[in-house]
Amino acid sequence: MIAVQSFGDFQNFHPHLHVLSTDGCFYNDAAFMVFPPPDTGELEKLFRYEVFKMLKAEGKINDVVIENMMNWRHSGFNVYCGNAIWPHNEDGLENLARYIIRASFSQERMTYIAANDSSDGVATVIYQSKDGTSAKTFDALDWLAQLVTHIPNKGEQMVRYYGFYSNKLRGLRKKAGTDDQVPALIESEASPKKFRKNWARLIQKIYNVNPLLCPKCLGSMRIISLIEDEEVISKILKHLGLWEVKQRPPPRAKAPPRNIHIDYTDSQIPSYEDDLYCNPDFPIEMYAS
């Protein structure tokens, strides 16, 4: 399973992938063979090659840019492989799954200061780093503008499945009637009742919102029934006035537009194409196709 992430610690644009994979594979007789630890250096080279190949096919870069980036002192790519987590380590599995798919920001690390409470009369957002050692201050509108850049496009898949869990293999197993035959080294001891109770706790842990807490009286709620009929859902939402939601106009910026200046002082890209040279270990021909 691969989850696409586009943000860094302070919502800066930092594209990367979170990968959850088995450290081995099953044979046809259900025996499991553990793989040796992967060479992260070789994976980094392969990852860089595939990214450059994709960007060139999309017309985003050309051979000159690729050749230049191949000769950077630091490649700009990194591959990290953590330690394997055993099936009986429930806390480790839960924390890993929570880390792989997460929101671009955390409300616990964000402090909002309204314009009335600010010294300069501008609403600001103070955001703490993940380790709590530093913080950055944003104008409220700048914070929102930076946040919306991480919203995926309509229909874009941010979580993708491969191998045993791919859509193709799941469809073939469903067609053959073997979709419920999932090999496992250790059977789960959790009962269906425990799984039903877990969903609310996991939502609260990930999104910091208790779905069973009444927003009006703060009392505890329970599920009465699940409604799947579209006509019944439509009647309920229309009765509550939630069926047709009026779109609000975007807020007006009080401050005048700013002139953006880009500083290329620390850039590794040379000023002239004559400065480019070829690395014999990574010839440009390997990216020609």
C-alpha positions, 0 to 999 in steps of 0.5 A: 500500500502506498500513500501519496503525501505532498506536505512537509512539517510546516505545510511546505511542498515536500512530495514523498511516498509512505509505503507499507509492505510485507518483508517477504512473500507467501509460497503456494503452500502458504509458507512465508519467506522473509526477504533480506533488508533492502539496499536503500541506496539502490532503491534511491537510484531507482526511485530517482530514475522513475521520477525523472522518467515520469516528469520527462514523459509529462513534458515537465523537464527535458534532458538538460535539466535531468543531466544537471540534476544528476550531477548535484552533490545531493540528489534531492531524493531519499529512501528510508526503510524502518524496522519490521513490525510483528503482528502481535505489536498492536500499538506499533501497527496502529501508530504506523497506519496512523502515520502513513495516512494523516492530514497535512496539519495538526490542530494540536500544533496550531494556535490561532490569534484573531485580528482583534487580539493581534498587535498589528491587527492581522489574524495570524496562525502560529504552527509548532514543529512536530518535535516541538523545538521550533515554530513559524508564524503565518498570516491567516490568509497565507496559511489557508493559501498554503493549506489548499495547495495540498488538496488533491484534484477531483478523483485523484487517488491518494492511496494505492494498492499493489500486489495481493490487495490490488484491484485486479487481483481482488477482482479475480479472487472475487470472480473465483470465489476465493476472496475470503481466503487470505493467508496469515502467519498469526490469526487475529484474536480480536472479535467482531464486537471489538472491531465494531467498537474500534472505529470510533476510537480510531477516528478520534485518534486520527482526526481528534474528533469524537464521532459519538459525542453530541456537538450540542449537549456534549452527551454520549451518542449511540448508533440506532441504525444505518440508512443507505436508501438514497430517497430516505437520506434525501428526505432527512437532509431536506428536512434539516435544510442541509440538502442544498448548501449555499456557496459562500463568496471567498473572503476579501484580502484586506492587505494589498497584493505582495510583490513576490521575489525569488532568491536563487542564491542557494540554487544548485542550477547553473546560470548557463547551460554551458556549465552542465557536464555529464556524469559517466556513471549516469549517462543521459541516454538512460533517460532518453526513452 
